[in-house]
Amino acid sequence: MIELAVLKAFREVLIEVLSFGFGVAELVLAHLLAVLLIDGFSLVHTVIYDAHKQAHNKEKEIKVLSLSTNKE
């Protein structure tokens, strides 16, 4: 989802760049910036997802341990 928003923003930047008549170098730089933004957002998403998954797994582990000690 974030990647799609970045691509839409890049498209808007590209339209602006073309309308102002910038050259190929500026287009390449705008493209590189968009790629870096997408990679950065993907990395942040991965880190947040992994942290959430670890917390969820830890909660499940605590519940299982709690249930097993209650049975004894």
Secondary structure, 3 states (H helix, E strand, C coil): CHHHHHHHHHHHHHHHHHHHCCCHHHHHHHHHHHHHHHHHHHHHHHHHHHHHHHHHHHHHHHHHHHHHHHHC
